[in-house]
Amino acid sequence: MPRHPSQIYEALLEGLVLFIILRWIFKKNYQPGAVAWGLIAFYGLFRFLVEFVREPDAQIGFDLGPFTRGQLLSLPLLIVGFWKLFTCVRRGPPLPKLQSSKSRAH
């Protein structure tokens, strides 16, 4: 029976697509931590999605209805990551640092 090439999906999503998304977040200049939370959020999302086409482990199978253990373990990454990413994006870009008014010795 034919199966999905899940390794290729993982390589594309967790490699190339994730890099492009993180690069875009970096260029937007959001609050510090936005890139790290973007990595966690989108990695969790991509792992969750790829698990739908992967064949579940024979010794584990499905844990909760149609969800595999990999999907259940990816949920905290997905939820917390997007929540914190949304928080960083909502705050906007960081304020520029003002130079000190103290005179410097030359």
Secondary structure, DSSP 8 states (H G I E B T S, - for coil): -----HHHHHHIIIIIIHHHHHHHHHHTT-STTHHHHHHHHHHHHHHHHHTTTS---TTT-EEETTEEHHHHHHHHHHHHHHHHHHHHHHH-S-------SS----
